[in-house]
Every structure is written in C-alpha cells, then in structure tokens.
Amino acid sequence: MNSRNKILITGGAGFIGSHTADALFKLGYKIRILDNLTPPVHNSYWPKYLSKKYELIKGDIREKKDWLKALKGVDCVFHFAAYQDYLPDFSKFFNVNTVGTVLLYELIEAKKLPIKQIIYASSQAVYGEGKYKCGNRIFYPEQRNLRQLKNKEWDYKCPNNRIAEFLLMKEDDLLKPHNSYGMSKAAAEQAVLNLGKRCNVPTVIMRYSIVQGSRQSPFNAYSGALRIFVSQAFNNQDLIVYEDGKQKRDFVNIKDIIKANLLVFKNKKTDFQIFNVGGDKSYKVSDFAKLVLKIVKPCNTLQVLQGKIKLTGEFRVGDTRNAVSDVRKLKKLGWKPKYTPEDSIKDYFSWYKKLTGKKDFSQEAYKRMKALGVVQK
Ligand SMILES: NC(=O)c1ccc[n+]([C@@H]2O[C@H](COP(=O)([O-])OP(=O)(O)OC[C@H]3O[C@@H](n4cnc5c(N)ncnc54)[C@H](O)[C@@H]3O)[C@@H](O)[C@H]2O)c1
C-alpha cells in the first residue's frame, strides 16, 4: 500500500476513531471521516482535535447516499460509527449499528466497490452476562430480572448458595447479549462476517472492553466510568457507584487499542477473525472509583476533595454483573496491553480540565436516566 491510499473512518470524529485516524495519518495514509456529529457526543461542530488535513464528510451511516460519497476511492474502512449507552430507544440501536453496517456491504456488492478490508468495532457487550462455573458445571446465565435487582441479588449463585465463579469472556463463547446495544452489535457481527465472505471483503472484528483516554466525550455522560467519575470528582461531588461496587470490569487504554487496530490492519492472518481487546486485568468498579479519587483534584483549587464513593443501591437496567475479556488470542499475534487504568485517568483528566471548565455533565445524564427508568433502585 502506498502513501496515496485513502482510508475511510466512520465515527472518526469520536474518541477511538479520531485516535485511529491520527495513527494512520502518521503512517502516510490519507484520511476521510464520515460522521454525523451526533449529540450528546458532539455539539454539532467538528471537534478541534481533528487535523485540518483530513477530509470530513458530515453524513449518516443510515443513508445510502452518505455511504456512497464516503466510499468513493477508498481502500479500507474502519467502521466505528455507532449508537451506544443504555437509553430505551431500542430500535435506534438496530437502525444505526446493525442496519447502518449492513448497508456498507450492500453497497459494496451493488456497486462492485474495490474495498480491500473492513475493520469492525464491536464490543464486549455481545457476551451479555458471560459464562459462570459451579463445580464442574459451566453455564451462561440469563440477564438478572428487575425483581432480583430490586432485592439487591447482584450475583449469580450456585445451588449451594455460593457465588458462582465468573469466567473470562472468550471469542468462541456463546453470545447471549441482552441490552439493545449488545444485541445490535452481535447482529452486526454476524452480518459483517457472512456478508464479508459473500462480497469477498476481508473483515476483522475487534471486541473492545471499556476503552479509556483523552477525547472521550465528556458531554455524553450516559456511560463510561472514567468520564462520569472524573466529572463528579472534579466538581467535588460524590462518585455514584451502582450495585455494590463489586462488579468486575477490564479497562483498556486508547494507546493499546490503537496498537491493536494497527496490528490487524492489512494483516492477512486476521481475515474473518474476531479479537477481544481488553486490559488483561480485572478491577472492581469501586476500586476503579477509588483510583479516580486519588488522582483527580477539584476544579476549585482552594477546595479539598470532598467527594467520596457513594453506593446508593441503584442499578442500571441492562447492565451486566461482570465483564472481563480473555485477550490471549490477540496476544498470540504479538500484542500486549502496556498502559494501566492510572495512566488512563491521568491522560483523561489532563485533557478534560482544559476542555470543559466546571460543568458536570454527569448530573444531567443521571437525572434523565432515572426519569426514563434506566437507573432504578
Ligand atoms: N469506548 C468504548 O469503551 C468502546 C467499547 C466497546 C466498543 N466500542 C465501539 O467502538 C466504536 C467507537 O466508540 P467511541 O468510544 O469512539 O464512541 P464515540 O461516541 O466517541 O464515537 C462514535 C462516533 O460515531 C458517530 N456516529 C454515531 N452515530 C452515527 C451515524 N448514524 N452516522 C455517522 N456517524 C455516527 C458519532 O458522532 C461519534 O463521533 C463504536 O462502534 C463503539 O460501539 C467502544
């Protein structure tokens, strides 16, 4: 591939897309971005962190004409554009994430477009609640129902009433997503693998865990432990942790994500493969919140940090109890996560301080999620 090759990055105005654009640009590729600057991620203008050298197309992946304009003359597509979080507009997840993605392949087939590779951004959310063990029995539990959550029965139990052992999520595990985001991404995964083969477009699926770092939109405080906790701590508010704070997660730094994206790019070994991309270490959410409290200083420098971890007994409908990925498959290709959650908090905080001043976007999102029944007690 020579320096004149053009790469299309959908969702390239966002967090992972813009960092991927910068890395590819440094390697000599021309960058075209297709993004509809969706609120609340954006305020309808192109973010300042995007290089002036990128070609920017404001358009929607649900629109054929926007895809066609964006696909003209490109070799590869990094497909990041997606609708995310936990709001109850169920159909929008499928319209954007599944139908919008299928449209890409439909147009490649119809117009015989010479696309050489598609890298599809999927998510750990496709596993749903994942896999557990009681003695020798392995099982994939159903989502926890409202009665269980309201009774604070957070964990899955074995018949002997012990807490079942959570097992790391592996690429060939059964997929049992239960929230609209996870279901729409799992359906899109099926589509990109099968349609990729049919259209003869090598496609690779990246199943990211929770990705952290600068440029993660602070305006969209509907999900993302880092941006929500940092916003709360910076504004000297308590850090609201759902359930009992003992739910497990793995967090991965954006720089490690970019290394993974570049590793699979134009790599024939990855054709039609699925890779987990995670932090390779399990954290309790309350421990992650403690790290944020250690690093973040309040916006009013005369104040001492008063915020503390607050377990309100609330939960998010559609949340998973535990989600930690097994990353051995990607490690076999030579990738290894290097950065820690502390690094991510420091990176994000130094970027956030300069950007948003004193407004705490998390309060607004929290209130709206409560009003819509997404956050309950
Ligand atoms: N950030 C994470 O922790 C994480 C974890 C797992 C998977 N992912 C996936 O990675 C991808 C990138 O996520 P991100 O964190 O950079 O999100 P982001 O919100 O920062 O970026 C997504 C971009 O997509 C754009 N977009 C949304 N709907 C669109 C549409 N209909 N048409 C065109 N553009 C549209 C948005 O304007 C935004 O710029 C997504 O597919 C997401 O599902 C992210």
The ligand as an SDF file (V2000), in Angstrom:
LIG
                    3D

 44 48  0  0  0  0  0  0  0  0999 V2000
  -15.3330    3.4670   24.0190 N   0  0  0  0  0  0  0  0  0  0  0  0
  -15.5300    2.2250   24.4430 C   0  0  0  0  0  0  0  0  0  0  0  0
  -15.3060    1.9130   25.6250 O   0  0  0  0  0  0  0  0  0  0  0  0
  -16.0000    1.1680   23.4850 C   0  0  0  0  0  0  0  0  0  0  0  0
  -16.0880   -0.1500   23.9520 C   0  0  0  0  0  0  0  0  0  0  0  0
  -16.5260   -1.1460   23.1050 C   0  0  0  0  0  0  0  0  0  0  0  0
  -16.8350   -0.8420   21.7900 C   0  0  0  0  0  0  0  0  0  0  0  0
  -16.7610    0.4450   21.3560 N   0  0  0  0  0  0  0  0  0  0  0  0
  -17.1340    0.7230   19.9520 C   0  0  0  0  0  0  0  0  0  0  0  0
  -16.1040    1.4870   19.3490 O   0  0  0  0  0  0  0  0  0  0  0  0
  -16.6780    2.4110   18.4080 C   0  0  0  0  0  0  0  0  0  0  0  0
  -16.1990    3.8230   18.7160 C   0  0  0  0  0  0  0  0  0  0  0  0
  -16.6130    4.1830   20.0260 O   0  0  0  0  0  0  0  0  0  0  0  0
  -16.1710    5.5550   20.7020 P   0  0  0  0  0  0  0  0  0  0  0  0
  -15.9540    5.2910   22.1190 O   0  0  0  0  0  0  0  0  0  0  0  0
  -15.1080    6.1820   19.8880 O   0  0  0  0  0  0  0  0  0  0  0  0
  -17.5170    6.3790   20.5870 O   0  0  0  0  0  0  0  0  0  0  0  0
  -17.7560    7.9230   20.2590 P   0  0  0  0  0  0  0  0  0  0  0  0
  -19.1570    8.2130   20.6600 O   0  0  0  0  0  0  0  0  0  0  0  0
  -16.6710    8.7750   20.7930 O   0  0  0  0  0  0  0  0  0  0  0  0
  -17.6480    7.9420   18.6720 O   0  0  0  0  0  0  0  0  0  0  0  0
  -18.6530    7.4300   17.8420 C   0  0  0  0  0  0  0  0  0  0  0  0
  -18.8030    8.3770   16.6650 C   0  0  0  0  0  0  0  0  0  0  0  0
  -19.8120    7.8600   15.8030 O   0  0  0  0  0  0  0  0  0  0  0  0
  -20.5830    8.9460   15.3250 C   0  0  0  0  0  0  0  0  0  0  0  0
  -21.8950    8.4410   14.9270 N   0  0  0  0  0  0  0  0  0  0  0  0
  -22.8700    7.9560   15.7440 C   0  0  0  0  0  0  0  0  0  0  0  0
  -23.9460    7.6140   15.0130 N   0  0  0  0  0  0  0  0  0  0  0  0
  -23.6380    7.8590   13.7190 C   0  0  0  0  0  0  0  0  0  0  0  0
  -24.3440    7.7230   12.4960 C   0  0  0  0  0  0  0  0  0  0  0  0
  -25.5950    7.2580   12.4600 N   0  0  0  0  0  0  0  0  0  0  0  0
  -23.7240    8.0770   11.3400 N   0  0  0  0  0  0  0  0  0  0  0  0
  -22.4580    8.5770   11.3610 C   0  0  0  0  0  0  0  0  0  0  0  0
  -21.7460    8.7450   12.4990 N   0  0  0  0  0  0  0  0  0  0  0  0
  -22.3290    8.3950   13.6590 C   0  0  0  0  0  0  0  0  0  0  0  0
  -20.6410    9.9100   16.4870 C   0  0  0  0  0  0  0  0  0  0  0  0
  -20.9510   11.2340   16.0870 O   0  0  0  0  0  0  0  0  0  0  0  0
  -19.2460    9.7810   17.0940 C   0  0  0  0  0  0  0  0  0  0  0  0
  -18.3570   10.7450   16.5770 O   0  0  0  0  0  0  0  0  0  0  0  0
  -18.1830    2.2210   18.4950 C   0  0  0  0  0  0  0  0  0  0  0  0
  -18.5760    1.3580   17.4720 O   0  0  0  0  0  0  0  0  0  0  0  0
  -18.3820    1.5600   19.8380 C   0  0  0  0  0  0  0  0  0  0  0  0
  -19.5560    0.7680   19.8520 O   0  0  0  0  0  0  0  0  0  0  0  0
  -16.3400    1.4540   22.1850 C   0  0  0  0  0  0  0  0  0  0  0  0
  1  2  1  0
  2  3  2  0
  2  4  1  0
  4  5  1  0
  4 44  2  0
  5  6  2  0
  6  7  1  0
  7  8  2  0
  8  9  1  0
  8 44  1  0
  9 10  1  0
  9 42  1  0
 10 11  1  0
 11 12  1  0
 11 40  1  0
 12 13  1  0
 13 14  1  0
 14 15  2  0
 14 16  1  0
 14 17  1  0
 17 18  1  0
 18 19  2  0
 18 20  1  0
 18 21  1  0
 21 22  1  0
 22 23  1  0
 23 24  1  0
 23 38  1  0
 24 25  1  0
 25 26  1  0
 25 36  1  0
 26 27  1  0
 26 35  1  0
 27 28  2  0
 28 29  1  0
 29 30  1  0
 29 35  2  0
 30 31  1  0
 30 32  2  0
 32 33  1  0
 33 34  2  0
 34 35  1  0
 36 37  1  0
 36 38  1  0
 38 39  1  0
 40 41  1  0
 40 42  1  0
 42 43  1  0
M  CHG  2   8   1  16  -1
M  END
$$$$
